[in-house]
Amino acid sequence: MVATINGATANAVNTKVTLCGIEMDNPVMAASGTFGYGKEFAELYDINQLGSFSFKGTTLKPRFGNETPRIAECPQGMLNSVGLQNPGVDAVISEELPELAKVFHKPVMANVCGGSPEEYAAVTAKLEAADQNADCESAQPQIGWIEVNISCPNVKDGGMAFGTDPNAAASVISAVRRETKKPLIAKLSPNVTDIAEIAKACEAAGADGLTAINTLLGMRIDLRTGKPILAREVGGFSGPAVFPIALRAVWQVTHAVDIPVIGCGGISSAEDVLEMMMAGAKAVQVGSANLVDPYACVKIIEELPAAMEKYGITSLEGICSEESRKNM
Ligand SMILES: Cc1cc2nc3c(=O)[nH]c(=O)nc-3n(C[C@H](O)[C@H](O)[C@H](O)COP(=O)(O)O)c2cc1C
């Protein structure tokens, strides 16, 4: 019998995973900033096929993002300096989330950003309050997890500055922790000497999980002008080229903390998902691949059962268990 893409399958491969107490049909989430607030993708396919997705990094006030050009192509990847363009948390609550509720019936991950610990906390408090009001009508909260982006390399204030210092990272996580009981995921920057140190600081400050990694700081120069291609000169590098770096980061972080880790960076196939989970990831996020092919996530999800069978994997929960990690 043919395996189905959602959950347990006839061929006895089980793609379900549980992330911070929330069960997902499969471990594949779309990564923040590559999936908007879901609606453009919902026009192309049923986005309920995803495990979930992390919505665009959201700040207290609307942000128009950085000057253009803010994208540069690279072999096996891309540079972006979008600069957290988003409509602001109030518009997300009044417009984006109600629209999303019509087409997506699973808990979504809310990606939160700010220029100070207080701003991160204020955005989280607003999302928390809005979600409690929405709870009255539906059985499950619309926002499953709060993902705290302490790793954006494309903003002047905050962003990566918080994710490259353990004390600063802890101050943001503690501030957000006070505002929500939802699972709190810290999104880590790869632009550090010791990612495990930042991971441990986030865990100690109250994070329930981690996402590793955000983009790597990079740059390109236009040979005709001798000037940087990006208006902001530097940007975040992502795509297949970063996969081994992300995998290494996930490996290091899962050995340093006891909380679950979401693997992110360069994933573009079902095999990549399995490799990331063998490194210790509980779930995965797919980013730039969505910009190359908007169907990337569903294709990966469809390919997952066959890839599991190929490698004799019957359950994804099992791959990254404490037991199997210790034996690696
Ligand atoms: C255009 C673009 C925008 C992004 N915006 C965000 C964001 O708002 N918040 C965030 O946490 N990460 C953001 N990211 C980082 C991705 O979520 C992801 O961590 C990174 O791209 C690595 O994964 P990938 O190699 O699969 O793209 C963005 C990435 C890209 C390419």
The ligand as a Gaussian input file, in Angstrom:
#p B3LYP/6-31G(d) Opt

LIG

0 1
 C       14.431000      36.277000       2.324000
 C       14.633000      35.717000       3.708000
 C       13.975000      36.320000       4.785000
 C       14.154000      35.814000       6.079000
 N       13.476000      36.386000       7.129000
 C       13.571000      35.846000       8.374000
 C       12.794000      36.352000       9.456000
 O       11.980000      37.276000       9.302000
 N       12.960000      35.780000      10.689000
 C       13.826000      34.737000      10.894000
 O       13.936000      34.246000      12.018000
 N       14.549000      34.212000       9.871000
 C       14.445000      34.740000       8.636000
 N       15.165000      34.194000       7.596000
 C       16.056000      33.047000       7.850000
 C       15.392000      31.722000       7.499000
 O       14.235000      31.496000       8.273000
 C       16.379000      30.548000       7.704000
 O       16.772000      30.517000       9.057000
 C       17.611000      30.658000       6.837000
 O       17.296000      31.173000       5.565000
 C       18.348000      29.319000       6.682000
 O       17.517000      28.363000       6.082000
 P       17.551000      28.035000       4.486000
 O       18.991000      27.797000       4.122000
 O       16.676000      26.839000       4.327000
 O       17.019000      29.249000       3.800000
 C       15.000000      34.699000       6.305000
 C       15.652000      34.093000       5.203000
 C       15.464000      34.580000       3.913000
 C       16.147000      33.899000       2.755000

